[in-house]
Amino acid sequence: MTGVSASEFGDTARRLLSERFNRTTAWNGQTDFSETYRAVAELGWTQLTLPESLGGMGQSFEALASIYLEMGRALSPIPLMASMAAVDALTLPGMIESSISALFEMIGSGDIRVAIAFVGRSDAVVDDVASGEAVVSASLKGVADAHGATHLLLLPQQPGDGPALLVDLHQPAVASTPVEMWDRSRRPSDIELRRAPARIVSSSDAAAELASKTARAHLDLAVACDSLGGTQQALDESVAYMTTRHQFNRPIGSFQALKHRAADLKVRFELASALLQRATAAYTDRISDWGRLAAQARLLATRLYSQMGEEMVQFHGGIGVTWEHDCHRFLKRAKLNELGGESPFDLADRIATTI
Amino acid sequence: MDTSTRGSNTLREEVRSWLVDNVPLDWRARQDGANVDGYVQAQREWLARLVQAGYATPHWPTGWPGGGRSLEDQVAIFEEMARADAPRMSLFFVSLYHAAMTLVEWGTEAQKQRHLHQILRGEVWCQGFSEPNAGSDLASLRTRAERRGDRYVVNGQKIWSTLAHFADWCLLLVRTDGSGAKQAGITFLLMDMKSKGVEARPIRQITGDEEFAEIFLTDVEIPVENLVGKENEGWRVAQTTLASERGLTLVELSQRLLRALDKLKVESQQLGRPLDGQWRRGIVDLCSRVEGLRAMISQATARRIAGEDRPGDASITKLAYTGILRDFVNLGLAINGESAQRCTPYTLGAGYETGNWMFDFMNSYQWSVAGGSNEIQRTLIAERVLGMPREKLS
């Protein structure tokens, strides 16, 4: 099968992920991936899209997207997305941290890892706003990529929901509790902020709004990439199984009842890939409706991955419902990609406001 | 790469301004379902205008009027036509694409000279391929042709021939040898529809329309000079015919789908009550899929322009389109409720923007059944693209 994106970064990432990381590690009791995170930081992944002026590699988002695809293929547990989305948001003009190279150097080295939460007025209480500082109280459920994160970037849910805030998670006013999920390759945290000091990092409401839109689009695309990488791998493995598994003296993949469903998945995969490719290009150059396209790409890709995961189990029959086989690992990750954070209904309603 | 955003800009502007002056404002009114003569007349006038402007034949080779345009330019013309809501050229589609491209590649000089000029003047062609017992399995066709001196004598029956009851000529597949492999004994002929023994009977479809016809052939004599390619080698010629529109229809149709979605958005707001959440999500779903479809078609076209076609591209886009179209018309039906169940006028030759949701719904089967059913496409994708084991076929 031809790849979704055959960029050099993707090829390197695929090789590294298959050589160094076993996709079942997260399922065999390992919960802390800080070392793995440092390892990919050393490989330069965390500096990839950071501007050269801030010590980064200045690559386009497309390069990072091809890594996200490979991480999806490999069911990688590396919590990379939120920190990379934070880089895109924090380096925008109008963001106070945008020129602080020390912060970005530490993100690049993997010493700082940033989780992101989008909060509305009712979710967080922000007081004592003065000279670039504030105090925040909030109870946040299931913050993605938060386990092992050093900082939390709070972004306004809606325009006007307040400034962008950066909270140091290593302080007494913060309680961060990792949550075990059905998808063990992901480990979000519940975060309690009890009058936690925070830095205001946006210079205006407009800057906070753009940072929010940027981070959201980045995460939409990242989850879409992860989903299509996973779909591609799951489809490849399903086709391979149906080609070798014999019943009634013939490969089961010769039965129309199975091959037609595989073909339908391939059609949906090509459609979602085409949209993702267009959306990725739009985000990279911030052209046309980049925010809408990213959300639409997420909608199609996550729904497809979920369908693919369900079919993968069914295609594999008995072996597909065993813990030993990887089918359920794809299915569980697909379900979390589709249902985590924002429900598909909320995602559709978010898109509805843009069309 | 998005073909709609690069190149051809001058051509696009030229086509756009031509369309402003030339799309007849009353074309929908003149092509309503009750008025078949009006439809034929309007199609003829529209063809004449397009030919004069050189926009009917951008896919013809250099040297022919309007011909020699790049694929990129052809895409631009199709997209602009759809964007301007110009009538589709349904009556002449087989002449301009299937007949012309087959003649260009396989026809004798005499055949080209005789027909290509006439096609520009409005000669209507139909396809005599499918038979009652040779649909998805086309190569099993049984209409017999016997060579007698300088003519073939043909007996048999053809079906699903688009607008054959209006056609002047027919691209005909016949069996001249039944002894070997089924693909080996097929011959490709050009048949004058006015020949003795030809009877075209329109088939009334579930839309109530008569777009297809059966063709009954009884001792029809066809001169040997109307042979295309060699005797018994017609299967290869037929592949050219089938490939002739090269996916451009979908470039146009996906663009029209986008327009139709805009109409549905407006329509749903005009219903005078707040839009139901489920409907709104239905519209979001379709907008997203149409966006994906357009990206997919534009990327596939870009690959074709670069000479990097992938096997199965055509099947994949067709399957994607038929699924989206069916869901789209079903949503239109749901939103419009009982009012869409009333018999109201519709516009012929308008694709699925006829203004009548039930017509469009019934007509959507044309895409999932005709031109290789969805099931045939799925088998093709599974076997040729995914490399899954073949079924045992006879």
Interface residues (C-beta under 8 A of the other chain):
Chain A: M1 T2 L235 V239 M242 T243 R250 P251 G253 S254 Q256 K259 H260 A262 A263 D264 K266 V267 R268 E270 L271 A272 S273 A274 L275 Q277 R278 A281 L293 Q296 L299 L300 F345 A348 D349 I351 A352 I355
Chain B: D2 K265 G277 R280 R281 I283 V284 D285 C287 S288 R289 E291 G292 L293 A295 M296 S298 Q299 R310 I316 L319 A320 G323 E375 Q377 R378 T379 L380 I381 A382 E383 V385 L386 G387 M388 P389 R390 E391 K392
